[in-house]
Amino acid sequence: MFIANWKMNGSQSMLVRWLEGVNKTLDKSLQTKCILCPPVCFLSEASKVIKKEKLSISLGAQNIDPSNISPLTGGIDGAMLKELGAEYVVIGHSERRKVFKEENQLLSEKLESASKEDLRVIFCIGESLKEKEEGKTISVLKKQLEILNDAELNNFTVAYEPVWAIGSGETAKLDDIEDIHRQIVDEVRSFKKESFLGVFYGGSVDSSSSRQILSLKGVQGLLIGGASLECEEFCNIVLTNNQN
């Protein structure tokens, strides 16, 4: 699977051009492997274009608010996201953990909100450069993962994004990615979650690095940030990893 996480970027016209480009470049079988996560204000328009052009790409939201906090000015819950066309939702991204101080209690409530509406969760984890240098990567990741143990989830994935790699142009070493993914898989499987679909990698992924990363054991997909903004680059990533 290939997740295009646009973050706080884009416009309505860019969205339409991007979807039209995907439709021209990727056949339906490849489109089914793609998830677009635009800013929430563009979800409705994206859903309309997908239906009109009969695309097979899925939609995801970049955030969700707990449905147990009501009323919440500026909030958006799972039911709203589904009405806008979202099937997936990103929870726990490092930028929100850092900027908005989102910790396990709040993230648990977000997981519950997603579960109530049958949204498929993309749960992000990752360590900072300081934590990496101190040899704390695995302990940090396990601490972030522990809330999944008690969560009732539908089909979900874990996205490993080393915080130090996001937007830096650097990716983790291949051996490290494979080893860390193996340990994440083992940890989540110990929770006995039948709906666990595997671990994705993110962090400055582009068409030059994606094939090697996706060939690693334990890497089931890619969470693509900046490289997903350009339709041609995103499609190149998908095509590069689906060559016979």
Buried (B, 14 or more C-beta within 10 A) or exposed (E): BBBBBBBEEBEEEBBBEBBBBBBEBBEEEBBBBBBBBBBBEBBBBBBEBBEEBEBBBBBBBBBBBBBEEEEEEEBBBBEBBBEBBBBBBBBBBBBBBEEEEBEEEBBBBBBBBBBBBEBBBBBBBBBBEEBBEEEBBBEBBEEBBEBBEEBEBEBBBBBBBBBBBBEEEEBBEBEEBBBBBBBBBEBBEEBEBEEBBBBBBBBBBBBEBBEEBBEBEBBBBBBBBBBBBEBEBBBBBBEEBBEE
